[in-house]
Amino acid sequence: MIEFNKPCYTGNEDQYVIEAMRSNHISGDGPFTLRCQEWFERFLGCPRALLTPSCTHALEMIAILLELKPGDEIIMPSFTFVSTANAFMVKGAKVVFVDIRPDTMNIDEKLIEQAITTRTRAIVAVHYAGVSCAMDEIMAIAQRHDLYVIEDAAQAIMNKHKGRTLGTIGHFATYSFHETKNITSGGEGGLLIINESKFVDRAEIIREKGTNRSQFFRGAIDKYTWVDVGSSYLPSDLQAAYLWGQLEVLTEICENRISSWDLYFKLLKELEEPECLELPKLPSDCTNNGHIFYLKTKDLEQRTALIKWLKLEDIAAVFHYVPLHSSPAGRKFSRFSGTDNFTSTDSERLVRLPIWHGISEDKIEKVSRIIREFYTQ
Ligand SMILES: Cc1ncc(COP(=O)(O)O)c(C=O)c1O
């Protein structure tokens, strides 16, 4: 069996998880959480990076920070994970979908402006497969219309756009450390990145059940109390310890994934034929972190047949996302701005191949060979 994913595990995690287990602080904001957060703040050069139990929670915190009210509108692609939309809908906001570009499967920046209304508050730039959206154009639109930009960088750790690290460009950004991502904090986890200093104090309070306990722990005040709305958005320090074990070897983890990605690309390149079998496209100003290797088949029928063909050889290949605007909740709570030229057609053609940290070249060669047999049968 060639699985679709295996959670990243390097062995470097063990020592830190055991150290955390034996410490007197395994709840939130323990020593490993602080160590990870400091690491991210240095790496990103941002005013604050806060570990959260998931990327979904980090997005929800942004919805609270923006004080969204029912009827406020948030622009995003429909080709994304449900959390991108849900996090804002729980605050009553309306989601407005915009079509994607077929080359990167990211939101089409040229269509954003026509989706803006007087109720629009923010644009969510989802970096699909970790590859950057057209951030210069998106930031310029946001500035013209006084909107916030949130980078959903769930899949984009370590990637750059025009030399800038993803997660540092928008007003806010989020990473995911779910077990499917390049690095994980023991299965679930996320990061909220705050690039605007004015939001830092309130974010700490929201994360700590609406109290100013973070300031108390830093010795800035002598007792803590309830000061604002909030919830519990702290992961356990055991999760942070696991993550620390991976942060220490993050470059090696990503390099390993990129070489697997490159091997797929090399082996499948000869099969590429426009609109029949397409490989991922990497704009020249973007880097690749090897997070997802996908290909696009001719149509839905060919994709179904290919997935079945691979399954007969015990190879797990999967597809995503069913466009959110076509789902029951999407139909109820969202609006699609403009025409759906690529979201539905191209998501129906997309299939993801097995890739994880440490996948062997043999396995990649086997998957590629079976795909070649499918196309040359
Ligand atoms: C684009 C995107 N946004 C948000 C999420 C949610 O991440 P998490 O599972 O950490 O909440 C995911 C997870 O797959 C994702 O791919």
The ligand as a Gaussian input file, in Angstrom:
#p B3LYP/6-31G(d) Opt

LIG

0 1
 C       -6.102000      26.299000       3.059000
 C       -6.421000      25.782000       4.431000
 N       -6.931000      26.618000       5.340000
 C       -7.217000      26.202000       6.592000
 C       -7.003000      24.900000       6.978000
 C       -7.366000      24.470000       8.362000
 O       -6.248000      24.005000       9.079000
 P       -6.416000      23.242000      10.461000
 O       -6.764000      21.827000      10.144000
 O       -5.073000      23.373000      11.114000
 O       -7.479000      23.932000      11.222000
 C       -6.468000      23.989000       6.069000
 C       -6.243000      22.583000       6.449000
 O       -6.160000      21.678000       5.658000
 C       -6.157000      24.439000       4.750000
 O       -5.631000      23.617000       3.840000

